[in-house]
Amino acid sequence: MSRALVPMRALVTGATGFIGSHLTRALVAKGVEVHVMVRRGSDTWRLNDVRFRLHVHYGDLTSLDDVQRVVRAVRPETVFHLGSYVNVKRSLDEVDEINRVIIGGTLNLIRTILTEAPDCFFINTGTCEEYGDGPVPFREEQSPRPVSPYSAAKAAATFFTQMATKSLGLKGVTVRPFLTYGPVQQPLRLIPQAILAGLLRKEFKMTPGEQTREFNYVSDIVEGYLAIARHPEVVGEIINLGNGKEIQVREVVRLIFDLMGNPIEPQIGALPYRPGETWHFYSDPSKAKRLLGWEARIPLEEGLRRTIAWYERHLDRMTSMLEAMGTPA
């Protein structure tokens, strides 16, 4: 049976990240007692406007002791697990850290919830990349076909969540958000990278861009998380969050520059496709609509307008971030 409200006491991991910060802000706006687990030294700039309304707990997901200490202190009704290590390269260079954070961190949470907060609703964040090069549109019943260490680790975390739910009594569900964009996104992702190139009048090189993707405005994805929190009866499920609308990457780039008044001409085809490129990548969102009554609502053009406006207002911060990453603006 669904509940009318989101839980009143929640723990969020990955709260300083892109989607996590938007989710945290939405929970605060709904009056939820929000606890966040962050590593010491983490940059919390995305949460500056709500920092005084949060309960901050310092700890590392890879430390079982830290996770146990935080969960015991919070006694959460729901855990929104977005903490991760994102690197989608087709390389084993960082596989140890990927596994330590994604698989190890998720298992630390599962083990602790089972012993310290057995009634807690555990919302695990998977990734659309678990589907890899499988047939489209991606449906939850498909077998994972990961194409990177990151997506392989996420698939393993999904399996552990399902196993613990079926066999050990965990009240767990896995959400798979599809490609998401919006304010405060890391500046080297496709959409913010194109926007910043336009604002700074810099060249923008890309592949021929014939591959298709779907793009979801971040507030829609956040509403999907909140819908899951209101429906504890979906325990055991894997649920896509996406709009199911595929579009060629080059058409998205062209739309961005059109909305900006075409400050530059993108160099489409200046870069080669990456090895093992996935040509079609979009969701079947029907399960989320059926089980949650949720569907994405923000049209691409509207979402891009909002995102462009945010980057215009925060151009100085974004250029500083680029410089800190070793990518001069």
SEVEXTI-726407 format. One record per residue (C-alpha): residue in one letter; residue number from 1; x, y, z. Coordinates in pm, whole numbers, always signed. Each point is the difference from the previous one (the first is absolute). Layout:
% residues N
<r code="A" pos="NUM" east="X" north="Y" up="Z"/>
...
//
This chain:
% residues 329
<r code="M" pos="1" east="+0" north="+0" up="+0"/>
<r code="S" pos="2" east="+144" north="+339" up="-97"/>
<r code="R" pos="3" east="+46" north="+277" up="+251"/>
<r code="A" pos="4" east="-104" north="+357" up="-59"/>
<r code="L" pos="5" east="+324" north="+156" up="+123"/>
<r code="V" pos="6" east="+369" north="-70" up="-36"/>
<r code="P" pos="7" east="+167" north="-128" up="+321"/>
<r code="M" pos="8" east="+60" north="+250" up="+277"/>
<r code="R" pos="9" east="+358" north="-113" up="+75"/>
<r code="A" pos="10" east="+231" north="-81" up="-289"/>
<r code="L" pos="11" east="+369" north="-68" up="-52"/>
<r code="V" pos="12" east="+149" north="+101" up="-334"/>
<r code="T" pos="13" east="+337" north="-122" up="-127"/>
<r code="G" pos="14" east="+151" north="+186" up="-293"/>
<r code="A" pos="15" east="-182" north="+316" up="+111"/>
<r code="T" pos="16" east="+280" north="+227" up="-122"/>
<r code="G" pos="17" east="-29" north="-133" up="-356"/>
<r code="F" pos="18" east="-214" north="+118" up="-288"/>
<r code="I" pos="19" east="-322" north="-200" up="+40"/>
<r code="G" pos="20" east="+59" north="-52" up="+372"/>
<r code="S" pos="21" east="+10" north="+373" up="+74"/>
<r code="H" pos="22" east="-326" north="+61" up="-188"/>
<r code="L" pos="23" east="-163" north="-289" up="+184"/>
<r code="T" pos="24" east="+127" north="+126" up="+335"/>
<r code="R" pos="25" east="-139" north="+346" up="-69"/>
<r code="A" pos="26" east="-338" north="-147" up="-99"/>
<r code="L" pos="27" east="-19" north="-205" up="+319"/>
<r code="V" pos="28" east="+79" north="+307" up="+210"/>
<r code="A" pos="29" east="-272" north="+195" up="-181"/>
<r code="K" pos="30" east="-250" north="-271" up="+97"/>
<r code="G" pos="31" east="+86" north="+31" up="+368"/>
<r code="V" pos="32" east="+194" north="-325" up="+24"/>
<r code="E" pos="33" east="+266" north="-35" up="+269"/>
<r code="V" pos="34" east="+294" north="-48" up="-236"/>
<r code="H" pos="35" east="+328" north="-157" up="+105"/>
<r code="V" pos="36" east="+289" north="-15" up="-246"/>
<r code="M" pos="37" east="+315" north="-209" up="+16"/>
<r code="V" pos="38" east="+300" north="+173" up="-155"/>
<r code="R" pos="39" east="+373" north="-54" up="+2"/>
<r code="R" pos="40" east="+208" north="+257" up="+182"/>
<r code="G" pos="41" east="+143" north="+248" up="-246"/>
<r code="S" pos="42" east="-284" north="-47" up="-249"/>
<r code="D" pos="43" east="-104" north="+310" up="-191"/>
<r code="T" pos="44" east="-353" north="+75" up="+118"/>
<r code="W" pos="45" east="-62" north="+309" up="-216"/>
<r code="R" pos="46" east="-308" north="-153" up="-160"/>
<r code="L" pos="47" east="-168" north="-5" up="+343"/>
<r code="N" pos="48" east="+101" north="+347" up="+118"/>
<r code="D" pos="49" east="-356" north="+133" up="-9"/>
<r code="V" pos="50" east="-140" north="-280" up="+222"/>
<r code="R" pos="51" east="+309" north="-89" up="+204"/>
<r code="F" pos="52" east="-144" north="+147" up="+321"/>
<r code="R" pos="53" east="-307" north="-227" up="-31"/>
<r code="L" pos="54" east="+197" north="-324" up="-33"/>
<r code="H" pos="55" east="+140" north="-244" up="+253"/>
<r code="V" pos="56" east="+352" north="-69" up="-129"/>
<r code="H" pos="57" east="+182" north="-320" up="+94"/>
<r code="Y" pos="58" east="+359" north="-45" up="-108"/>
<r code="G" pos="59" east="+99" north="-344" up="-115"/>
<r code="D" pos="60" east="+113" north="-216" up="-289"/>
<r code="L" pos="61" east="-223" north="-260" up="-163"/>
<r code="T" pos="62" east="+300" north="-232" up="-35"/>
<r code="S" pos="63" east="+38" north="-15" up="+380"/>
<r code="L" pos="64" east="-245" north="-239" up="+166"/>
<r code="D" pos="65" east="+69" north="+168" up="+335"/>
<r code="D" pos="66" east="-93" north="+341" up="-144"/>
<r code="V" pos="67" east="-319" north="-132" up="-157"/>
<r code="Q" pos="68" east="-105" north="-173" up="+321"/>
<r code="R" pos="69" east="+66" north="+312" up="+206"/>
<r code="V" pos="70" east="-209" north="+219" up="-231"/>
<r code="V" pos="71" east="-293" north="-239" up="-36"/>
<r code="R" pos="72" east="-14" north="-56" up="+376"/>
<r code="A" pos="73" east="-7" north="+375" up="+57"/>
<r code="V" pos="74" east="-265" north="+71" up="-263"/>
<r code="R" pos="75" east="-232" north="-302" up="+22"/>
<r code="P" pos="76" east="-132" north="+89" up="-348"/>
<r code="E" pos="77" east="-342" north="-91" up="-129"/>
<r code="T" pos="78" east="+138" north="+14" up="-354"/>
<r code="V" pos="79" east="+353" north="-4" up="-142"/>
<r code="F" pos="80" east="+46" north="+163" up="-340"/>
<r code="H" pos="81" east="+327" north="-152" up="-114"/>
<r code="L" pos="82" east="+157" north="+215" up="-272"/>
<r code="G" pos="83" east="+361" north="-13" up="+118"/>
<r code="S" pos="84" east="+221" north="-136" up="-277"/>
<r code="Y" pos="85" east="+325" north="+22" up="-192"/>
<r code="V" pos="86" east="-79" north="+103" up="-356"/>
<r code="N" pos="87" east="+242" north="-86" up="-275"/>
<r code="V" pos="88" east="-152" north="-138" up="-321"/>
<r code="K" pos="89" east="+328" north="-56" up="-184"/>
<r code="R" pos="90" east="+55" north="-338" up="-164"/>
<r code="S" pos="91" east="+312" north="-57" up="+208"/>
<r code="L" pos="92" east="+110" north="-195" up="+309"/>
<r code="D" pos="93" east="+221" north="+285" up="+124"/>
<r code="E" pos="94" east="-230" north="+90" up="+292"/>
<r code="V" pos="95" east="-183" north="-328" up="+46"/>
<r code="D" pos="96" east="+119" north="-53" up="+358"/>
<r code="E" pos="97" east="-142" north="+332" up="+120"/>
<r code="I" pos="98" east="-318" north="-51" up="-205"/>
<r code="N" pos="99" east="-60" north="-336" up="+164"/>
<r code="R" pos="100" east="+97" north="+126" up="+347"/>
<r code="V" pos="101" east="-250" north="+286" up="-11"/>
<r code="I" pos="102" east="-287" north="-140" up="-205"/>
<r code="I" pos="103" east="-6" north="-366" up="+104"/>
<r code="G" pos="104" east="+168" north="+34" up="+339"/>
<r code="G" pos="105" east="-190" north="+314" up="+98"/>
<r code="T" pos="106" east="-336" north="-147" up="-97"/>
<r code="L" pos="107" east="+71" north="-321" up="+191"/>
<r code="N" pos="108" east="+101" north="+200" up="+308"/>
<r code="L" pos="109" east="-337" north="+177" up="-12"/>
<r code="I" pos="110" east="-194" north="-323" up="-55"/>
<r code="R" pos="111" east="+178" north="-181" up="+285"/>
<r code="T" pos="112" east="-53" north="+291" up="+237"/>
<r code="I" pos="113" east="-366" north="+56" up="-87"/>
<r code="L" pos="114" east="-77" north="-368" up="+53"/>
<r code="T" pos="115" east="+140" north="+10" up="+354"/>
<r code="E" pos="116" east="-54" north="+359" up="+113"/>
<r code="A" pos="117" east="-310" north="+121" up="-188"/>
<r code="P" pos="118" east="-186" north="-306" up="-130"/>
<r code="D" pos="119" east="-321" north="+193" up="-75"/>
<r code="C" pos="120" east="+184" north="+254" up="-215"/>
<r code="F" pos="121" east="-96" north="+36" up="-368"/>
<r code="F" pos="122" east="+323" north="-19" up="-202"/>
<r code="I" pos="123" east="-9" north="+176" up="-337"/>
<r code="N" pos="124" east="+312" north="-105" up="-189"/>
<r code="T" pos="125" east="+111" north="+202" up="-301"/>
<r code="G" pos="126" east="+104" north="-212" up="-295"/>
<r code="T" pos="127" east="+68" north="+143" up="-344"/>
<r code="C" pos="128" east="-145" north="-21" up="-347"/>
<r code="E" pos="129" east="+349" north="-104" up="-108"/>
<r code="E" pos="130" east="-67" north="-345" up="+148"/>
<r code="Y" pos="131" east="-193" north="-71" up="-322"/>
<r code="G" pos="132" east="+314" north="+68" up="-206"/>
<r code="D" pos="133" east="-47" north="-98" up="-361"/>
<r code="G" pos="134" east="-320" north="-195" up="+59"/>
<r code="P" pos="135" east="-311" north="+34" up="-219"/>
<r code="V" pos="136" east="-201" north="+322" up="+27"/>
<r code="P" pos="137" east="-216" north="+130" up="+150"/>
<r code="F" pos="138" east="+161" north="-122" up="+323"/>
<r code="R" pos="139" east="-241" north="-191" up="+223"/>
<r code="E" pos="140" east="+60" north="-100" up="+360"/>
<r code="E" pos="141" east="-34" north="-371" up="-68"/>
<r code="Q" pos="142" east="+296" north="+3" up="-241"/>
<r code="S" pos="143" east="+326" north="-161" up="+110"/>
<r code="P" pos="144" east="+277" north="+254" up="+63"/>
<r code="R" pos="145" east="+263" north="+33" up="-273"/>
<r code="P" pos="146" east="+251" north="+241" up="+159"/>
<r code="V" pos="147" east="+266" north="+152" up="-223"/>
<r code="S" pos="148" east="+222" north="+169" up="+262"/>
<r code="P" pos="149" east="+134" north="-79" up="+349"/>
<r code="Y" pos="150" east="-239" north="+263" up="+137"/>
<r code="S" pos="151" east="-310" north="-159" up="-152"/>
<r code="A" pos="152" east="+121" north="-349" up="+97"/>
<r code="A" pos="153" east="+42" north="+110" up="+362"/>
<r code="K" pos="154" east="-343" north="+165" up="-3"/>
<r code="A" pos="155" east="-153" north="-321" up="-134"/>
<r code="A" pos="156" east="+169" north="-192" up="+283"/>
<r code="A" pos="157" east="-141" north="+245" up="+257"/>
<r code="T" pos="158" east="-345" north="-47" up="-153"/>
<r code="F" pos="159" east="+34" north="-379" up="+30"/>
<r code="F" pos="160" east="+109" north="+28" up="+364"/>
<r code="T" pos="161" east="-299" north="+224" up="+75"/>
<r code="Q" pos="162" east="-236" north="-249" up="-163"/>
<r code="M" pos="163" east="+162" north="-295" up="+175"/>
<r code="A" pos="164" east="-21" north="+166" up="+342"/>
<r code="T" pos="165" east="-364" north="+89" up="-65"/>
<r code="K" pos="166" east="-97" north="-352" up="-108"/>
<r code="S" pos="167" east="+205" north="-196" up="+252"/>
<r code="L" pos="168" east="+90" north="+217" up="+298"/>
<r code="G" pos="169" east="-301" north="+223" up="+62"/>
<r code="L" pos="170" east="+133" north="+328" up="-137"/>
<r code="K" pos="171" east="-271" north="+242" up="-109"/>
<r code="G" pos="172" east="+190" north="+100" up="-312"/>
<r code="V" pos="173" east="-71" north="+135" up="-347"/>
<r code="T" pos="174" east="+234" north="+110" up="-279"/>
<r code="V" pos="175" east="-66" north="+307" up="-213"/>
<r code="R" pos="176" east="+173" north="+45" up="-335"/>
<r code="P" pos="177" east="+2" north="+369" up="-96"/>
<r code="F" pos="178" east="+59" north="+68" up="-368"/>
<r code="L" pos="179" east="+224" north="+278" up="-128"/>
<r code="T" pos="180" east="-72" north="+309" up="+207"/>
<r code="Y" pos="181" east="+89" north="+366" up="-45"/>
<r code="G" pos="182" east="-71" north="+330" up="+171"/>
<r code="P" pos="183" east="+148" north="+264" up="+233"/>
<r code="V" pos="184" east="+316" north="-82" up="+201"/>
<r code="Q" pos="185" east="+102" north="-291" up="-223"/>
<r code="Q" pos="186" east="+371" north="-67" up="-28"/>
<r code="P" pos="187" east="+127" north="+227" up="-282"/>
<r code="L" pos="188" east="+164" north="-271" up="-210"/>
<r code="R" pos="189" east="-326" north="-183" up="-76"/>
<r code="L" pos="190" east="-136" north="+44" up="-352"/>
<r code="I" pos="191" east="-274" north="+258" up="+60"/>
<r code="P" pos="192" east="+185" north="+230" up="+242"/>
<r code="Q" pos="193" east="+314" north="-33" up="-209"/>
<r code="A" pos="194" east="-187" north="+122" up="-309"/>
<r code="I" pos="195" east="-168" north="+281" up="+195"/>
<r code="L" pos="196" east="+331" north="+119" up="+144"/>
<r code="A" pos="197" east="+164" north="-11" up="-341"/>
<r code="G" pos="198" east="-275" north="+226" up="-130"/>
<r code="L" pos="199" east="+17" north="+240" up="+293"/>
<r code="L" pos="200" east="+379" north="+24" up="-25"/>
<r code="R" pos="201" east="+6" north="+6" up="-381"/>
<r code="K" pos="202" east="+233" north="-300" up="-3"/>
<r code="E" pos="203" east="+23" north="-271" up="-264"/>
<r code="F" pos="204" east="-215" north="-305" up="+62"/>
<r code="K" pos="205" east="+126" north="-322" up="-156"/>
<r code="M" pos="206" east="-212" north="-313" up="-3"/>
<r code="T" pos="207" east="-55" north="-329" up="-182"/>
<r code="P" pos="208" east="-238" north="-18" up="-297"/>
<r code="G" pos="209" east="-269" north="-36" up="+268"/>
<r code="E" pos="210" east="-221" north="-247" up="-184"/>
<r code="Q" pos="211" east="-45" north="-211" up="+313"/>
<r code="T" pos="212" east="-328" north="+51" up="+186"/>
<r code="R" pos="213" east="-53" north="+63" up="+369"/>
<r code="E" pos="214" east="-282" north="+119" up="+221"/>
<r code="F" pos="215" east="+43" north="+304" up="+223"/>
<r code="N" pos="216" east="-199" north="+62" up="+318"/>
<r code="Y" pos="217" east="-25" north="+327" up="+191"/>
<r code="V" pos="218" east="+120" north="-53" up="+356"/>
<r code="S" pos="219" east="-324" north="+106" up="+173"/>
<r code="D" pos="220" east="-183" north="-283" up="-178"/>
<r code="I" pos="221" east="+250" north="-255" up="+128"/>
<r code="V" pos="222" east="-27" north="+139" up="+353"/>
<r code="E" pos="223" east="-378" north="-32" up="-17"/>
<r code="G" pos="224" east="+56" north="-363" up="-97"/>
<r code="Y" pos="225" east="+204" north="-63" up="+315"/>
<r code="L" pos="226" east="-270" north="+165" up="+211"/>
<r code="A" pos="227" east="-267" north="-212" up="-167"/>
<r code="I" pos="228" east="+193" north="-315" up="+90"/>
<r code="A" pos="229" east="+32" north="+117" up="+360"/>
<r code="R" pos="230" east="-379" north="+33" up="+11"/>
<r code="H" pos="231" east="-46" north="-358" up="-125"/>
<r code="P" pos="232" east="+174" north="-247" up="+234"/>
<r code="E" pos="233" east="-201" north="-278" up="-163"/>
<r code="V" pos="234" east="+248" north="+7" up="-291"/>
<r code="V" pos="235" east="+259" north="-177" up="+217"/>
<r code="G" pos="236" east="+195" north="-248" up="-211"/>
<r code="E" pos="237" east="-51" north="+186" up="-327"/>
<r code="I" pos="238" east="+239" north="+160" up="-247"/>
<r code="I" pos="239" east="-153" north="+318" up="-142"/>
<r code="N" pos="240" east="+111" north="+216" up="-291"/>
<r code="L" pos="241" east="-29" north="+376" up="+33"/>
<r code="G" pos="242" east="-2" north="+150" up="-347"/>
<r code="N" pos="243" east="-216" north="+155" up="-268"/>
<r code="G" pos="244" east="+63" north="-257" up="-273"/>
<r code="K" pos="245" east="+55" north="+265" up="-269"/>
<r code="E" pos="246" east="+311" north="-62" up="-208"/>
<r code="I" pos="247" east="+173" north="+281" up="-184"/>
<r code="Q" pos="248" east="+329" north="+18" up="-190"/>
<r code="V" pos="249" east="+280" north="+155" up="+204"/>
<r code="R" pos="250" east="+81" north="+248" up="-277"/>
<r code="E" pos="251" east="-361" north="+122" up="-2"/>
<r code="V" pos="252" east="+20" north="+73" up="+373"/>
<r code="V" pos="253" east="+320" north="+198" up="-55"/>
<r code="R" pos="254" east="-157" north="+193" up="-287"/>
<r code="L" pos="255" east="-306" north="+77" up="+215"/>
<r code="I" pos="256" east="+221" north="+133" up="+281"/>
<r code="F" pos="257" east="+180" north="+241" up="-232"/>
<r code="D" pos="258" east="-328" north="+102" up="-169"/>
<r code="L" pos="259" east="-146" north="+91" up="+340"/>
<r code="M" pos="260" east="+313" north="+203" up="+73"/>
<r code="G" pos="261" east="-20" north="+193" up="-328"/>
<r code="N" pos="262" east="+271" north="-209" up="-168"/>
<r code="P" pos="263" east="+303" north="+168" up="+160"/>
<r code="I" pos="264" east="+231" north="-262" up="-157"/>
<r code="E" pos="265" east="-18" north="-274" up="-262"/>
<r code="P" pos="266" east="+53" north="-346" up="+153"/>
<r code="Q" pos="267" east="+268" north="-209" up="-171"/>
<r code="I" pos="268" east="-215" north="-306" up="-62"/>
<r code="G" pos="269" east="+212" north="-295" up="-110"/>
<r code="A" pos="270" east="+329" north="+145" up="+124"/>
<r code="L" pos="271" east="+43" north="-289" up="+246"/>
<r code="P" pos="272" east="-21" north="-376" up="-61"/>
<r code="Y" pos="273" east="-259" north="-220" up="+164"/>
<r code="R" pos="274" east="+126" north="-179" up="+309"/>
<r code="P" pos="275" east="+69" north="-375" up="-28"/>
<r code="G" pos="276" east="-313" north="-207" up="+55"/>
<r code="E" pos="277" east="-234" north="+297" up="-45"/>
<r code="T" pos="278" east="-364" north="-75" up="+85"/>
<r code="W" pos="279" east="-215" north="+129" up="-286"/>
<r code="H" pos="280" east="-343" north="+2" up="+160"/>
<r code="F" pos="281" east="-54" north="+62" up="+370"/>
<r code="Y" pos="282" east="-343" north="+76" up="+146"/>
<r code="S" pos="283" east="-244" north="-137" up="+254"/>
<r code="D" pos="284" east="-337" north="-160" up="+16"/>
<r code="P" pos="285" east="-150" north="+206" up="+288"/>
<r code="S" pos="286" east="-332" north="-183" up="+13"/>
<r code="K" pos="287" east="+74" north="-189" up="+323"/>
<r code="A" pos="288" east="+52" north="+323" up="+195"/>
<r code="K" pos="289" east="-328" north="+137" up="-129"/>
<r code="R" pos="290" east="-185" north="-321" up="+83"/>
<r code="L" pos="291" east="+142" north="-51" up="+349"/>
<r code="L" pos="292" east="+62" north="+358" up="+110"/>
<r code="G" pos="293" east="-224" north="+218" up="-213"/>
<r code="W" pos="294" east="+319" north="+186" up="-95"/>
<r code="E" pos="295" east="+106" north="+127" up="-340"/>
<r code="A" pos="296" east="+247" north="+261" up="-121"/>
<r code="R" pos="297" east="-168" north="+333" up="-75"/>
<r code="I" pos="298" east="+262" north="+262" up="-93"/>
<r code="P" pos="299" east="+47" north="+28" up="-380"/>
<r code="L" pos="300" east="+361" north="+3" up="-120"/>
<r code="E" pos="301" east="-14" north="+358" up="-129"/>
<r code="E" pos="302" east="-140" north="+131" up="+329"/>
<r code="G" pos="303" east="+256" north="-191" up="+205"/>
<r code="L" pos="304" east="+283" north="+130" up="-215"/>
<r code="R" pos="305" east="-125" north="+359" up="+36"/>
<r code="R" pos="306" east="+4" north="-35" up="+379"/>
<r code="T" pos="307" east="+344" north="-158" up="-7"/>
<r code="I" pos="308" east="+150" north="+264" up="-230"/>
<r code="A" pos="309" east="-137" north="+274" up="+225"/>
<r code="W" pos="310" east="+161" north="-158" up="+306"/>
<r code="Y" pos="311" east="+341" north="-29" up="-166"/>
<r code="E" pos="312" east="-23" north="+360" up="-116"/>
<r code="R" pos="313" east="-54" north="+110" up="+362"/>
<r code="H" pos="314" east="+281" north="-218" up="+134"/>
<r code="L" pos="315" east="+258" north="+30" up="-276"/>
<r code="D" pos="316" east="+278" north="+114" up="+233"/>
<r code="R" pos="317" east="-39" north="-305" up="+225"/>
<r code="M" pos="318" east="-8" north="-237" up="-294"/>
<r code="T" pos="319" east="+312" north="+146" up="-162"/>
<r code="S" pos="320" east="+178" north="-28" up="+334"/>
<r code="M" pos="321" east="-102" north="-367" up="+21"/>
<r code="L" pos="322" east="+132" north="-61" up="-352"/>
<r code="E" pos="323" east="+332" north="+157" up="+90"/>
<r code="A" pos="324" east="+21" north="-213" up="+316"/>
<r code="M" pos="325" east="-53" north="-308" up="-218"/>
<r code="G" pos="326" east="+290" north="+102" up="-221"/>
<r code="T" pos="327" east="-228" north="+113" up="-282"/>
<r code="P" pos="328" east="+60" north="+375" up="-45"/>
<r code="A" pos="329" east="-313" north="+194" up="-90"/>
//
